Amino acid sequence: MKHIIEGKAPAVRTVVADENAAGQRLDNFLLRQLKGVPKTHVYRIIRSGEVRVNKGRAAADTRLAAGDEVRLPPVRVSGAAVQKAAQPAPGREFPVLFEDEHLLAIDKPAGVAVHGGSGVDFGVIEQMRRARPGAKFLELVHRLDRETSGILLVAKKRSALTHLQNQFRERETGKTYLALVTGEWPARKKVIDQPLRKYLLPAAAGSADAGERRVRVTTPEDPEGLRSVTLVRVRSTIGAQAKRGLPAFSLLEVTIKTGRTHQIRVHLSANGHPIAGDDKYGDFDLNRRLQKAGLKRMFLHAWRLRFAHPATGDAIELLAPLPAELQGFGDAALGVG
């Protein structure tokens, strides 16, 4: 990466994107360049126009090309943040579902973020880079919520990253999750087609969650709403257990046709069937009872992924079985087989 210092202001610099940065979103590029700078501040300097790409304003989702000149404004970072950013992530490997010279598919455990940022020092990708110092290129193809387990793709070549991300963008992949929801899901309700929009919890809420990002269902007329489509198939239902204070549950196969933030969680909750253990959109009183019954996390798992191999075009189908903590809870507490 070549750095060009502008004039006599050493705090302002221009970074020239190399081939490894080609196709990367501007916000992700900046998060790697500005180590220790809070994610909220990175987005603020993008919105304000202080970040420039080839001397022009750019949005957070702008895709960079090799040779693009990115102007980085002066940013102040506390000494503690710099020291923290300088500490390398601990190396860690994850269960491998598929690997060749182009890509890697892992079974991500719940509770691990896919990348650092927003109060998280490091995630899956930083740990994998540390564990594989000889790898020239490792980049996330897509994301999973921190609380969600299951299949996660990592590209080992820039060409594979671009090809796979195009498949996700053009909805040419098949992403199916297993979700345990409260109540008996209507078998006839197979398609949820409701736009979603992001918002921030008001600071006046007075809780630790104030200011956090959330998502809600909105109307087709909402200019900030994004069309979101979720397909639902009932795998099994479990009757209510009155003696234990537990309602009926449904185990669903959920396929997303669009990849919106928190899409599955919000769509299912908005339709009256929140995911068991969901601490953002779920039934909080029920979650406490479920914890006592043995469910310590959200019951959402990225179970199946179908895509075309980025080099050969061959159809690939990957399956990640339910992790032990979910399978064990289902078998012991609910009889989910």
Secondary structure by P-SEA (a helix, b strand, c coil): cbbbbcccccccbbbbbccccccccaaaaaaaacccccaaaaaaaaaacccccccccccccccccccbbbbbcbbbbcaaaaaaaaccccccccccccccccbbbbbccccccccccccccccaaaaaaaacccccbbbbccccccccccbbbbbccaaaaaaaaaaaaaccbbbbbbbbbcccccccccccbbbbbbbbcccccccccccbbbbbbbccccccccbbbbbbbbcccccccccccccbbbbbbccccccccaaaaaaaaaacccccccccccaaaaaaaaaaaccccccccccbbbbcccccccbbbbbbcccaaaaaaaacccccc
